[in-house]
Amino acid sequence: MNLKLNNNKLTTKYIALIAIFSSLYAILRYVPLGPMIGLQGTFSFSDALAPLMGIILGPFAGGISVIIGTFTAAALGKPLVFLGLDFLPGFINCIAMGFLIKRKWIPVAALYALFIGLFIVSPYSLLLVKVGSLAIPFLWLHIVALIVLLLPLRSKAIDNIKKFNIPKMALSLTVLAFIGTMLQHLTGNLLTQFILGAANTGEIPDFTLLWTGVFYAYPFERTLMVLITIVIGVPLIIAIKKSMLPFETPINEEREKEKKVYA
């Protein structure tokens, strides 16, 4: 009987958190960060919230919140850009962070490898960009993020983000948000190609100019998103950890384990 009652309380609290974060995500979708090159749309502050939702809520509750928030914003008038799949970049970012915070990095690495492979084989991709006399891979920063994901630095970041050391938490958020935002960008690139492909009825057009513009813009754009995630995330995570929520969340796992040990 007590177990059933506790489970009902747990479910209620998670539903409440999903409602709160999905509403916040929907609101932030109306705050623009910059234009999407080649598409009639803008990036928004919600893109910087997506990794925090995965870190705080985990992959399931965080992912559901992104989906609900995206379609809530659409119902309120926010135009859809990716043919109804607008939730997907933030969703991928969110669930990747949710898996990482639970130390399940292999699915995230597999997703990275799959998406990089899809980008490489797509006829709409630009694999190399001429910068002076050099040919630089379009995905150079995505490859850096994948390497960071595979390094032990990933585990250290997960350890430190669950503690109250603010400088270490900020550095940890930098590492995790960088991994997440680059995967989100890769997802957006693939969706852009899907839309371009759907609009193409004849010979494959040359999108060199489009991807060259994206190549020069995306490092600055992604750096800005990581910085916003840090500014929002550090006080938000500290507030949630200090609130002593009476159920386990990914960022409070150590505290819950300590309670069980000393109970």
N, C-alpha and C positions, 0 to 999 in steps of 0.2 A: 504493500500500500504506500509506504513512504517512498519507495523507489519510483512508483508511478507518479506520485505527487511531485517529486524532484524533477523527473523528466518533463512533466508539464511545465514547471517553472523554467526549466532550461530552454524549452522550446519557445515559451513566451518571451523570454529575454532576448533570444536570438532574433525572433520576429521583430521585436522592438528595435534592435540594432540595425537590422536590414532596412526597416522603414526609415530610420534616421539617416543612414548613410546613402540610401537610394535617393532620398529627398535632397540631400546635400549635393549629390552627384548631378541630379537633374538641374538644380539651381546653377551650379558652376558651369554647366554646359552653355549657359547664356553669357558667360564672361569670356570674351575672345582673347586669344594670345597672339594670333597671327594668321595669315592666309595659308590655305593649302595650295601649293603650286600646281597648276593644271586642273584644279577642281573648283567648283563653286561652293566653297565652304571655308570654315576657319577652325583652327585648333582652339581648344578652350581650356580653362583652368581645371576642368574635370579630368583632363589627361594626367595632371600632376597628382590628383587624388587617387587614381586607380591603384598604384602600387601600395599606397597606405591602407587601402581597403583590404587588399590581400594579406598584408602583414598583420593587421589588427584583427580581421574577421576570419582569416583562413580562406582556402580556395572556394569552398562551397558557398558560404554566406556572402563572401566578398563578390564572387562571380554573379550570384543572383542579384545582388545590389546594383551592380553595373548594368545588367540587363534591364531591370525595373527602372533605374534612373534614366537610361537612354530613351526608353519608350515613353516614360512620363514626360520628359522634355519634348519629345516629338509630338505627343498629344497636346502639349501646351503651345505648340507652334514652332519649335526648333526644326528647321529643315533637315531631312535625311540626305546624306551625301552618297553613301555606299549602298544604294539600292536596298535599304532596310537592314543591312549588315553593319550599321554604324557602331553597334555595341561591341563588335568583335575585337578591334585593337585594344580597347580598355579591358575587355574581358580576359584576353590572353595575358596582358600585363598583370592583371589582378590574380588570376589563378596561378601564374608562374611564381609570383611573390608568395602566395599562399602555400604552394608546395615547398618553396625554398625555406620559409620560416619553420616548416615542419621537417626540414632537413631531407627532403625528397628532391634531390637535384637532378637525378637521371632523367625523369620525364621532361624537365625543362631543357636539358641539354639536347634530348632527342627532338623536341619541338624546334629548337634553334636550328639543328642540323637539317630537319625536314624543310623548314621555311627557306633556309639558305639554298638548299637544293632546288626548290621550286622556283626561286628567283633566278637561279643560274640557267635553268632549262627553259624559262619562259621566253617566247619570241619577242616580247615587249620590253625586255630588260636591257639596260646598258651596263655591261660588265666592267668596262674600263673607261676612265675619264682622262682625257689629255690635260695635264697641268704643266704647261711649258713643254719641256722635252720628255717629261715623265708620263707614264700611263699608270694611274692609281686605281685600284679596285673600288668600284662604287660602294661596296659593302665593307670597306676597311674598318670603320668604327664598329660595325656589327660583329666583325670577326674579333676585334679587341674585346668586346663585351662577352663573347663566347669563351675566349681565353680566360677572362676574369672569372667567369662562372666555373670553369674547370679547375681553377687554382684553389689552394687551401684558404686563401683570403676570403672566400665565400663563407666558409664555416666560422671563421673569426668574426666576420660581420654579423652573422646570426647570433653568435654568443653575446656580442657587445650590445646589440640592439635590445636585448632583454634585460639589460641592467640600467642603473640610474646615472651612469657616467655620461654627462651631456656631450662632451667632445667626442668620445668614442661612439656614442649613439649617432651623432651627426655624420661621422666618417662611415659608419656602417650603413646608414641610410643612403649615403652617396654611392656606395658599392652596389647595394641592392637595387636602388632606383635606376642606376645606370644600366644594369642588366635588364630590368623590366622595360624601361623606356625604349631601349634599342630593339627589343623583341616586339614591342608595340609598333614602332616605326616600320619594322620589317613586315608586320601584318598589314599595316596601312599601305605599304608599297604594293603588296600582292593584291589587295582589294582595288587599288587604283588600276592595276593592270587588268583585273577582272572587268572593271567598268569600261576601260578603253577597248578591251577585247569584245565586250558585248555590243559596243557601238560600231565596231568595225565589220563591214559587210563585204569587203573586197581584199585587196592587197594589204599586207601588214604595213601600217604607216611607220615612219621614222620618228621615234620619240627621243632622239638624242638631245635635242634642245631642252625638253622637259626634264629629263633625268639629270642633265648637267646642272640645271638650275637647282634641283633638289639636292644634288651632291654638295654644292657650295653652301646651301642653307641649313641642311639638317644637323650638322655638328653644333651650330649656335642654338638652333631651336631645341635640340635635345638637352644641351647644357642648361638652358633656361628652365626647362621642365624639371630637371633634377634639382636645381637650386630652389625652385618653388616647393618641391616635395620636401626638401630638408626644412625650409622655413615653416611650412605647415606641420610637417610630421613630428619634429622633435617635441614641441609643446603638446601636440595632440596625444602622442604616445605616452608622455609623462603624465598627462592629466588622466588618461584612462588607467594607467598602472596605479596611480595614487588613489583612484576612485574606489579601489578594492571591490571591483565587481564580483558578486558572489557566484561566479562560474568561470570556468577555464576558457581563456582566449589564447591564441598562439603566443602573444607577447607576455602572457602571465603564466606560462607553463611551469617555469621554475618555482614561482611562488606557490602554485597549487601543489607541486610535488613536495615542497617543504612542509606545507600544511598536513599532507598525508603522512609524512615521516614522523612529525611531532604530535600527531593527533592521538 
